[in-house]
Amino acid sequence: MAAINPTDDADGTPREQLSEQMSEQFAEQFAEEPDRVRPEEPARLTAWVRGEVQGVGFRWFTRAAALRIGRLVGFALNLGDGRVQIVAEGTRADCGHLLEWLRSGDTPGRVDGVTEIWDTPRGGYRGFAIR
């Protein structure tokens, strides 16, 4: 019976070789597929910002940032647990710019973290509101 090396896979293939094979497979897959995420495609960003973000004008400045970026609709809302929720719809690039701003440190208050999810737009917003 052959000894099993902890750096090898169950079938004896060295992990380095497996890693190279997986990298090649991913490279081939992405070479065959067009980019899945396009900056101009419509997107919906929902972000939850935690830290000292209530009572400091955070929602107002978020709205101003969204209007400065342009073509974004949605809202900023204080949550009962101290976070601020932001929903923005527009192009993926424009939503991404807003997300970058949220994480930039150039916001009022103190941002300890931002969690986001991406989805397809649902529509129904007129402008960018403070709720």
TORKOL-4160 file (C-alpha; in steps of 0.2 Angstrom, whole numbers, padded with zeros to 4 digits, m for minus):
131
<pt num="1" X="0000" Y="0000" Z="0000"/>
<pt num="2" X="0007" Y="0017" Z="m0005"/>
<pt num="3" X="0009" Y="0031" Z="0008"/>
<pt num="4" X="m0003" Y="0045" Z="0006"/>
<pt num="5" X="0006" Y="0062" Z="0005"/>
<pt num="6" X="m0005" Y="0076" Z="0013"/>
<pt num="7" X="m0001" Y="0087" Z="m0001"/>
<pt num="8" X="m0009" Y="0075" Z="m0014"/>
<pt num="9" X="m0027" Y="0072" Z="m0019"/>
<pt num="10" X="m0035" Y="0056" Z="m0015"/>
<pt num="11" X="m0030" Y="0049" Z="m0032"/>
<pt num="12" X="m0012" Y="0054" Z="m0029"/>
<pt num="13" X="m0012" Y="0069" Z="m0040"/>
<pt num="14" X="m0001" Y="0083" Z="m0032"/>
<pt num="15" X="m0011" Y="0097" Z="m0026"/>
<pt num="16" X="0000" Y="0109" Z="m0037"/>
<pt num="17" X="m0005" Y="0100" Z="m0052"/>
<pt num="18" X="m0024" Y="0100" Z="m0048"/>
<pt num="19" X="m0022" Y="0119" Z="m0045"/>
<pt num="20" X="m0015" Y="0122" Z="m0062"/>
<pt num="21" X="m0028" Y="0111" Z="m0070"/>
<pt num="22" X="m0042" Y="0121" Z="m0061"/>
<pt num="23" X="m0034" Y="0137" Z="m0066"/>
<pt num="24" X="m0033" Y="0132" Z="m0085"/>
<pt num="25" X="m0051" Y="0126" Z="m0084"/>
<pt num="26" X="m0057" Y="0143" Z="m0077"/>
<pt num="27" X="m0047" Y="0152" Z="m0090"/>
<pt num="28" X="m0054" Y="0142" Z="m0104"/>
<pt num="29" X="m0072" Y="0144" Z="m0097"/>
<pt num="30" X="m0070" Y="0163" Z="m0096"/>
<pt num="31" X="m0061" Y="0164" Z="m0113"/>
<pt num="32" X="m0077" Y="0156" Z="m0121"/>
<pt num="33" X="m0090" Y="0166" Z="m0112"/>
<pt num="34" X="m0092" Y="0185" Z="m0114"/>
<pt num="35" X="m0091" Y="0195" Z="m0099"/>
<pt num="36" X="m0106" Y="0192" Z="m0088"/>
<pt num="37" X="m0106" Y="0209" Z="m0080"/>
<pt num="38" X="m0107" Y="0223" Z="m0091"/>
<pt num="39" X="m0105" Y="0241" Z="m0084"/>
<pt num="40" X="m0120" Y="0247" Z="m0095"/>
<pt num="41" X="m0132" Y="0234" Z="m0090"/>
<pt num="42" X="m0146" Y="0239" Z="m0078"/>
<pt num="43" X="m0144" Y="0234" Z="m0060"/>
<pt num="44" X="m0151" Y="0235" Z="m0043"/>
<pt num="45" X="m0139" Y="0238" Z="m0028"/>
<pt num="46" X="m0145" Y="0236" Z="m0011"/>
<pt num="47" X="m0132" Y="0241" Z="0002"/>
<pt num="48" X="m0133" Y="0241" Z="0021"/>
<pt num="49" X="m0121" Y="0253" Z="0030"/>
<pt num="50" X="m0116" Y="0250" Z="0048"/>
<pt num="51" X="m0107" Y="0262" Z="0059"/>
<pt num="52" X="m0111" Y="0279" Z="0065"/>
<pt num="53" X="m0122" Y="0283" Z="0051"/>
<pt num="54" X="m0138" Y="0290" Z="0058"/>
<pt num="55" X="m0140" Y="0308" Z="0064"/>
<pt num="56" X="m0125" Y="0314" Z="0054"/>
<pt num="57" X="m0133" Y="0318" Z="0037"/>
<pt num="58" X="m0128" Y="0301" Z="0030"/>
<pt num="59" X="m0145" Y="0299" Z="0020"/>
<pt num="60" X="m0144" Y="0317" Z="0013"/>
<pt num="61" X="m0126" Y="0315" Z="0007"/>
<pt num="62" X="m0130" Y="0298" Z="0000"/>
<pt num="63" X="m0144" Y="0306" Z="m0010"/>
<pt num="64" X="m0132" Y="0320" Z="m0016"/>
<pt num="65" X="m0119" Y="0307" Z="m0021"/>
<pt num="66" X="m0133" Y="0298" Z="m0031"/>
<pt num="67" X="m0139" Y="0314" Z="m0040"/>
<pt num="68" X="m0121" Y="0319" Z="m0043"/>
<pt num="69" X="m0117" Y="0302" Z="m0051"/>
<pt num="70" X="m0134" Y="0304" Z="m0061"/>
<pt num="71" X="m0146" Y="0292" Z="m0068"/>
<pt num="72" X="m0149" Y="0283" Z="m0051"/>
<pt num="73" X="m0166" Y="0281" Z="m0043"/>
<pt num="74" X="m0170" Y="0273" Z="m0027"/>
<pt num="75" X="m0169" Y="0278" Z="m0008"/>
<pt num="76" X="m0159" Y="0279" Z="0008"/>
<pt num="77" X="m0168" Y="0273" Z="0024"/>
<pt num="78" X="m0163" Y="0273" Z="0042"/>
<pt num="79" X="m0166" Y="0256" Z="0050"/>
<pt num="80" X="m0171" Y="0252" Z="0068"/>
<pt num="81" X="m0154" Y="0244" Z="0072"/>
<pt num="82" X="m0143" Y="0259" Z="0067"/>
<pt num="83" X="m0139" Y="0255" Z="0050"/>
<pt num="84" X="m0144" Y="0264" Z="0034"/>
<pt num="85" X="m0151" Y="0254" Z="0019"/>
<pt num="86" X="m0148" Y="0261" Z="0002"/>
<pt num="87" X="m0157" Y="0254" Z="m0014"/>
<pt num="88" X="m0151" Y="0261" Z="m0030"/>
<pt num="89" X="m0156" Y="0257" Z="m0048"/>
<pt num="90" X="m0147" Y="0262" Z="m0064"/>
<pt num="91" X="m0132" Y="0255" Z="m0074"/>
<pt num="92" X="m0121" Y="0243" Z="m0065"/>
<pt num="93" X="m0107" Y="0256" Z="m0067"/>
<pt num="94" X="m0117" Y="0270" Z="m0059"/>
<pt num="95" X="m0122" Y="0259" Z="m0044"/>
<pt num="96" X="m0104" Y="0254" Z="m0043"/>
<pt num="97" X="m0099" Y="0272" Z="m0041"/>
<pt num="98" X="m0111" Y="0274" Z="m0027"/>
<pt num="99" X="m0105" Y="0259" Z="m0018"/>
<pt num="100" X="m0087" Y="0265" Z="m0020"/>
<pt num="101" X="m0092" Y="0281" Z="m0012"/>
<pt num="102" X="m0101" Y="0272" Z="0002"/>
<pt num="103" X="m0084" Y="0264" Z="0006"/>
<pt num="104" X="m0073" Y="0278" Z="0002"/>
<pt num="105" X="m0072" Y="0286" Z="0020"/>
<pt num="106" X="m0078" Y="0302" Z="0012"/>
<pt num="107" X="m0095" Y="0300" Z="0020"/>
<pt num="108" X="m0102" Y="0309" Z="0035"/>
<pt num="109" X="m0101" Y="0299" Z="0051"/>
<pt num="110" X="m0091" Y="0284" Z="0052"/>
<pt num="111" X="m0093" Y="0269" Z="0041"/>
<pt num="112" X="m0088" Y="0252" Z="0049"/>
<pt num="113" X="m0094" Y="0241" Z="0035"/>
<pt num="114" X="m0105" Y="0240" Z="0019"/>
<pt num="115" X="m0114" Y="0224" Z="0014"/>
<pt num="116" X="m0121" Y="0224" Z="m0003"/>
<pt num="117" X="m0132" Y="0213" Z="m0014"/>
<pt num="118" X="m0135" Y="0215" Z="m0033"/>
<pt num="119" X="m0151" Y="0211" Z="m0042"/>
<pt num="120" X="m0161" Y="0215" Z="m0058"/>
<pt num="121" X="m0170" Y="0232" Z="m0056"/>
<pt num="122" X="m0188" Y="0231" Z="m0051"/>
<pt num="123" X="m0192" Y="0249" Z="m0056"/>
<pt num="124" X="m0206" Y="0260" Z="m0048"/>
<pt num="125" X="m0194" Y="0274" Z="m0041"/>
<pt num="126" X="m0195" Y="0292" Z="m0046"/>
<pt num="127" X="m0179" Y="0301" Z="m0042"/>
<pt num="128" X="m0168" Y="0297" Z="m0027"/>
<pt num="129" X="m0178" Y="0299" Z="m0010"/>
<pt num="130" X="m0174" Y="0300" Z="0008"/>
<pt num="131" X="m0185" Y="0289" Z="0018"/>
